[in-house]
């Protein structure tokens, strides 16, 4: 009798292993899991590890959420002939010449996804599990044994807080999105719900969500009691919260079932996330679950108020040039060093923006003539702060290339009590999206 490793292995990262397959008459099914007490049904794991359109690819690796946990799975489509089907006790007509199966792990964190994915795709013993029907639970003992062994201490440092794949890092984002990467950066800063679409395979897009999640990070966090920002040192910030504006929650792949169920309000307005799906129909049928829909390099929104943010500005073009300069300069560095260099670029930029906004919210820096003008009009009180072109430059942005409008959008979105002073006048900020 196989011993359940999860009841005896304290500190293990993997909390459940599972095998799912596609049945031509019954659909996606959970074939086997351990421990059986772990809830895979609520999040419909069988529809996440076998995404819509998976029958069109030979193999794929997918990341997704299972409750408060994370999962990595690998699927294979294996061609079978009549002899093999009969030897496995199956009717060839029931399988229609193809056996599609996914094997995966549910984990406490995302930190070792690359390692687990390599095991699921390269182990010869695991490879045989995709190809044959196994009625004996002991056939999956290799999965249980591997899961039990995964107890290495979690390393610290930026590179490990957000794992990455060297093949799908920042270089990949620059190559695929170009200047649109800077559009995504601005949208992510606004805590918007960003849903990426791709037909399978989804491995590349799931991996790209790692570096994409970094671009909105900052060492400032929102004070939810008042419309201000308060600084938090890295030593005081838990990994779970990790810094202000770390709002692009790790959702990875989501199915139509996820979107329609909207469990725990994961997709509700203001929830801020980055996720991907292979269901194109979601663009029209699930508008209440997203703000931004990304199809390849096309960034679209059903919200008219976001239209101006979807087009790259001159400042975005300048930032792309800077990123390409970093790419060229660090091309011979290690993947870890490259990852940290690009992450630092965005984090420093975000810190500059929100540090200056935080200081401006105190209202000490507003020009007297502007304040008198605004107070006499009854538009603001004496506690309002001011954002001028000098402040925007201090943020590391370009006030004369479109960034004044962007800062105005940020201030409005977070209900900051500031006025943005453009050349020729003031633009008071009191409304949010």
N, C-alpha and C positions, 0 to 999 in steps of 0.2 A: 504494500500500500504506500502511495506517495505521500510524504510528509509535506504539509503546507508550510513553506518557508516563511511566510509573512506573519505567522503567529509566533515564531521563535527568533526572528532576525531583527533585533532592535537596532534602530538607526539606519535601516535600509532605505535607499532612495526610491526604489521601485515598490509600489504598494499593490499592484495588480498586473497580471499578464493575461492576454486574451487572444483568441483566434476567431476571426469572422469569415464568412464566405457568402457568395451570392448563389441563391437557389432560383432557377428559372421560373418556378411556379410560386414559391413563397417569398421571394425577394431577398433582401439582406438579412442575415441571421448571425447571432452570436453562437458559434460552434462550441466553444469551450472557454472557460476563464478560471482563474485561481487568484485569490480565494473566491468562492461562489457567493460569499456574503457581500462582496464589494458591488456597489450599485453602478452598473453600466447602462441600465435601461433608461433611467431618467434623462440622461443626455443623449440617448440614442446613438451609442458609440458605433453600432453597426452601419450607420449612415454617414459617419464621419471618416472612418477608416476605409470605406469603400465609396468615395465621393461620386456624385453624379458625373457621368461621362467616363468613368474608370474603365469601362469595357473597351474603350478605344486605345488604351495604352498597354504595353507589356508589363510595366512596373512603375511604381511611384512611391514616394515617401511623403507622409502627411503629418503635420503637427496640429493639435487641437486641445481644447479644454474639456475636462471631465469634472464637473463640480468645481471645487477649489484646487484641483490637481491639473496636471498637464500630461498629455499623451503623445507618443511618437509611434507611428506604425508604418509598416512597409507592405505593399500589396504586389501580388504577381498574378498575371494572367498566363496560365499554362495550357498549351494545346494538348489535348489527349485524343488518343485513337480508341477504336472500339475494344481492342484487346486490353488496353490499360483500364478502361472504364469497367469492363466486366471483371477484371482481376480485383478491382476495388469494391466490387459489389454494387456498382452503380449502373443505371441505364444511360447509355450514351445520349439518347434523345433528351433526357432530363438535363444533361449538362451542355448539350448543343456543341460539343467539341471543345469547350473551354472550361477550365476550372479556375475561378477567381477567388483568391483567398488573401486575407490580410492578417498579419501578426504584429502585436504591439505591446507596449508597456505604458502603464499609468504611473506617473512619477510625482514626487513632491515638488520638484523644481524643473526648470528647463536647462539647467547648467550642464547636463551630460547628454543632451540630445544627439550631438554629433557622434559621440561614442556609441550610443545605443543604436543609432541608425546604421553605423558601420557593422555592428554585430548582426543586425537583422538582414543586412544585404549581402554580407560576405562569408558568413559562417556556412560551411558545407552541410553541417548537421541541420541547421535551420532551413537551408535551401530545400532539403528533402521534405520538410513539413509542408511546404507550399504545394508540393506536387501530388501527394498521396492523401487518401482518406484514412483518418486514424480514429478508430472506435475505442482504442485503449488509452485512457488518460495518461498512462505512464509514458506514452510517446512524446509528451510535452515536458518531460522532466528536465530536459536541457534548458528550457526557458525558465523554469523555476529555480534551477541551480544557478544560472547566470544572474537572475534577479537577486538572489540571496547574497551574492558576492559584492554587490554594488554598494559599498559602505565607505568609500574614500571621503575624507573631510573636504568640505566645500572650500576651495581657494578664495582668496580675497583679491580685490583690485578691479578696476574698470573692465578689463578684458573678460573677466569671468562673471561679473554681475550681469552682463549681457553677452551671452555666447554668440559666436559667429562662425560662419563657414568661410574659409579663405576664398572659395570659388564664388560666393554670393555676398561679398562684403560691399564696402562703399564704392570700390571700383566698378562693381557690377551695377550699382544704382546710378552712378554718373553715366555709364555707357548706355543704360536702358532708358533713363528718364531725361538726361540732359538738364536743361534749365527748369524742366518741370519738377525736378527734385526740390528746388527752392520754393516752388508753389506748394508742394506737399509739406515742406517745413513750416511755412506760414500757416497753413490750414491746421496742422497738428498742434501748433502753439495755441490755437483757439479752442482746443478741447472738442473738436468736431468728430463726428462718427464717420470714419473713412473705410469704405468697403471696396476691396480690390476684386476684380473678376479675372478669371483665367480658366480656360478649359484644361483638363488634365494633360500632361503631368503638372502637379502643384508643388513639387519639391523646391524648385527655384524660388517661387513666390513665398512659400512658407519660410524659407531661409532668409529672404530679403526683408521680412518683417522684423528680424533681429536688428539690423542697423537702422531701419526706418523708425524703430521705437526709440532710438537714442536721440534723434534730431530735435525732440521737444524737451529734452531734459535740462534742468537748471537746479542750482543749489538754493532756490527760493521756493517756498510753498505758499499756497493760498491760505489766508486766515478766513475760515468759513463763517466766522461770527460777524465780521465787518468786511467791507469792500476794500481791503488792503492786502498787501503782501508782506509776509514776515520772513526774515532770513533764518535759516536753520543750518547749522554746521553739519558737515558730512558725518562727524562722529555721533551726532545726536539723531540722525535720521536712520530709521530702520530700513532694511532692504525691501520690506514689503511696501512701504510708502515711497521710498527712494526719492526724495527731492520733489520740489514744486514742479507741477506740470508734467509729471510722469503719469499722464492720464491715458496714454495709448495702451490700454490694458492688453496683455497677451491673450488674444482670443484665437489667433491663427485661423485655421479653416473652420468655417461655419456652414451649416446646411440650411435648407429652407425650413426644416423642422426647428432648428435653433432660432431662426429669425421670427418665425410665427409664434413659437412658444414664449419667447422673450423672458426666459426664466431669470429671476433675480434682477429684472429690469436691466439686463446687460446691454440692450440695444435701445433703451429709452433716450429721449432727448436730454442732452447734458451729460450722458454717460461717457463720452469720449473714448474711442477705441480705434485700432487698426486691425482689420481682419480680411480674410480672403474667402471667396466662394467660387464654385464652379457652376452655379445656377444663374445663368444670364437673366432668367425671368424675374429674379429678385429686383432688378433695376426698376421695373414697372410695378411689381406686385407688393414690394416691401419698402416703399418710400418712407414709411413712418419709422423704419429701423436704421436709416442712414442719412447723412447729410451730403456726403461726397461719394461718387461712384467712379472708380478708376478702372478703365478698360484699356490695357496696354499703356500708351502714353496719353490717352484721352482722359481728361479729368472733367467730370460733369457733375452738376447738381440740379435738383428739382427746385432748390431754394433761390429765388430771384435776388435776395439780399446778399448772396455770396458771389454773384456774377463777377464783380470787379476783382475778386481775389483769385479767380481761376486763370487769369492771364499773367504771364511773367512780366515783371517791370524791368526797367533799365538796371535797377539795383540788383535784381536777380541775375541778370546777365553778368554783371561785375562779380558777383559772388561765385558764379559758375567758373569764371576765369580763375578766381582764387583757388577753388577746389581742384581744378585741373593742374594748377601750379603745384599744389601739395602732392597731387598724384604723381606728377613728373619727378619732383624732388625726392619723394620717398619710395620710388619704384623699386629700389634695391634693398629696402628695409624688410624686416621679418613681417609676417602677417599680423602678429600681435602689435608691433610698433605702428604699422599702418592703421590698424583699427583704432588704436588709442589716439593717433594724430587727428584723424577725421572726427572722432567722437569729441575730442577737445575743441576742435574748431566750432562745432555747433553748441556745445555746452558753454564755452566762453561767450559766444554771441548771445545766447539766451540769458546768461547771467548778467551781461551788460544791459540788456533790455529791461529785465525785471528789477535789477538793482536801482536803475535810474527811475523807473516807475514808482518803486517803493519810496524813494527819497522825495519824489515829486508829490506823492499823496499826502506828505506832511504839510504841504501848503506854504512852506517857508521861502520857496524860491520864485514865487510869482511876482512879476513886475507890477509896481504900484499903479501905474497908469492903466494897465490892463485890468487889474483888480477893481479899480474905481469904476471903470467902464462897465464891467460885468455886474458889480453890485448895484449900480444905479439903474441898470435894466431889470433888476430883480431876478437875474438868471442864476446866480450862485451866491453862496455865503462866503465869508472871509476864510473858510477852511479849505478852499479849493487850491489845487496845485497847478503848476504850469509846465507844459512840455513845449519847448522851443526847438528850433532847428539845431541849436547848440547841444541841447540834451539828446536829440536823436543822433547827432554825431558822436556824442559821448557813449552812446549805446553800442557804437561800432557799426551803425547803419548809415545810409546815404540820404539825407533829407531832400536833396535836389533831384533824386532819381526815382521817386515814388515811395520812399519809406515813410514819409510823413503820413500818408494815407493809411499805410499799414499800421503804424503806431496808434493812429486814431481808432482803427478797427479793434486793436487789442484792448485799448483803454475802455472802449464802449462794451466790448464783450464781457470784461470782468467788472463792469460797473464802477470803475475807478473815478474818484471825485477830482478830476483834473480837466484842464482845458488844453487843447493843442493849438499853439499859436503859429499859424502859417504866415508867410510873407503877405502883408496887406491886411491881416486881421486875425481874429480868434475863432476857433471852432470848438465850442463847449461840448464836453462829452458827458452825457447822462443816461444814454440808452444802451441797452444790450440787445443782442440778436433775438 
